[in-house]
């Protein structure tokens, strides 16, 4: 499904070269749920961007769905994502002028298929917002907005879903509800989930946990009772 | 894929219209198109209508006139070029009915008459519109003639040696232009009857005319022939050279509309530019998201390009529709004044409108939109990752090219457009520098404010906010300055136009002319009217004289070939003498007579021998500058007039400009006193007779039967009507420009709303209340308003000065109030719109405001 080998990411600012990710390798198989845990500023989002093909690594190779992303141009990588990859973001990324259902429709409209509207309606019902399809984002609470985003992530029936701090902007109770929803949909659809978070409790719900620290990635077993010390 | 992109673009456009910035963009575009099409439609239709009316008033597209019958080769040449010809003969003759005689101005027409329009004729069944003249054996008379010799329909009259039956009274001739040239009442007859009258003989004063109607190409084709005819002293009039004077009012109004149209387009362009920024920034988020979902660059380009074009098309169609309605309203307002039926609206203005919308949008938004294509999908994770903005040069050059193209399209002159564009560019750079200086000065002033009052604090904080967003603030300042400038200019020019028009026709403008007042009647006449009239012009003596030599050569040889057919050389002129410069006249070259000096003016006295006149040294005279220009004469040139059979040699010592629209007697040539008194002369005067004194005319006709009274109430009323209606039209356009101005303010403030929301959200987090925030924002708006108001005032003064001198032909003046009204009004207007736009924010929790960045 996803295979990263010796990924490096360096950024230059002025004369200084800053190494964010060093020699990372990771392999994700279909149906897995992987948590990438790390402190604020550890480079979690950078890694997610690389894995999703939104950014290109300075070194190393990345295979997605059997294609080497490095050999594709920007449009090629976009084409690979179309319909097969879903995203859930920390700040929801709903378009403010679009209603809930229009936001869910958006990825479907890029590569049209029949019954789009029904599909979108179905997914909104699945996330419990079947009655609020015509509401604009600003008329929805944070938790509701993230649920719309989750519906949008699953609406194309993707093989792979990336989630970037999906509870980062929500209170613990709402966050827990959203996470329950995310995992139950993921399980039902048999989707591969790659989740970036600083929340150990959230990480524990994934089948595998990886820690990103000082640019290196290491696998670990989350402790049952650690929750403090990781907050941003 | 393309069909899907089209669908997606359509959907996004529909959804997008919910966003405030798109609505602002849309409104700006609709306004730009509405204003430009409305004015283009209006001017296009009026101009085509005027051309037709010009031909009608002239009697044809080309009229040539001479004392002898035309040679066949002239007729052949004209017909060969594609003209249809109509013959007409004019002469003055005595008409007799029984024992009553009356001189009448005879007009003999053929079966082709008239080429254009219809005559209003009463033939016993009410007034009919007829596109013909009387048939042979019949005559149509002016109702004045009927009164003078008691004519009734069916009466027989003697014209020369023949007898004709009066079968109609002419209320209005198809080709009659309003003028004072002909005071004898009209009698229209058929040319076939002319020979039988025996009136056309060697030496009789007859004018033969050919009225030709044909396409513009025909007119081009015969130009060499016409020039040759002019050189031979034949009078040639065509619709290009001799457009009937519509008065300065309408011409100035057209200029005003033209300027207003450009101002509206410019304003809308600024609004589009201001809204585009925000539009593009917001769409960067959408684009990044779409990239994330797998859209290709090309797909993004197509979707957003289509969306933009869709926006332009919808806006231009709506705008064109509004423009169409607007021009109909404009024409309805002017309907009473426009006697002609206008041609239907053409397609050109519509295309122009659509082109304007697309050009404005592409010109101002295109380069910025290129950024959207280059957006990285990673932006969804890292907000700060905006693609590089397009080079400022690219944006400016592109917008300038587009605006230059529009200018060219509207003005029709490449040189003018280039000059305006270059001037505009220089102005923009200067403005930018000036804005920076002004803003700095204001900010320093505000920061230096001592005291801890609420307002001082608000001003300091507001100033600081403005200073922090210096570049954005400068951009807004510039946009607001241009907006206030355009709005102020249109208001100023309108005000000054109206004042000038009102001054031109004051309350007591003469509505009667009295001619042929004989010297012994002069005092009794003045005594009779004095108690009744509200105003009276000077009583001018009038002597008729013909120019016989110019600089000691026959006139035909002395002037340029083009001037040889000029009326002033072919007819007798009305001459007068005056010691003082008549009211409304202005000496533009040389000096007015110095009567007291005595030496310069040779006096022959009342009793002198007439022969003495011919021995005199040249008499100083003053000529109207328009005539002098036409004849190519200047100070020092000599003219010999034949007056009463004697030659008087004169020298031009002054040129005068005068106001032909003033409804006062005007003279081409004025002599000093002491020269013309010996010749037979009469007096002319104009006076204003109030409505309730109209009985005086009866008394005047009875006591002074020889005096001709001419009532110009109808003409005066028509001119007043024109002014009122043109004023209304101008007010409509002004409203449109002001609306465009408000749309700029709205667009600019909408664009800056999220940043302000973020700032006020932060301030609230720190504990500022709504009152405090309103005050700080108010202070910021006030600073912006005052600065842009001042800049706008300076620009408006400068521009109106230039406009007045070079375009509208009005004297420039300073507008003191402007410097007070514009800064204060500007601050108020910006404050009100800004306050209204942020009304929702004041009720929102800070968290929501902080999250608003990035929303519409």
Interface residues (C-beta under 8 A of the other chain):
Chain A: X45 X48 X49 X52 X54 X55 X74 X75 X78 X79 X80 X81 X82 X83 X84 X85 X87 X89 X93 X95 X96 X97 X98 X102 X106 X107 X109 X110 X111 X112 X136 X137 X138 X156 X164
Chain B: X4 X7 X8 X11 X15 X16 X18 X19 X22 X285 X286 X289 X290 X291 X292 X293 X294 X295 X296 X297 X298 X299 X376 X377 X378 X380 X381 X382 X848 X854 X855 X856
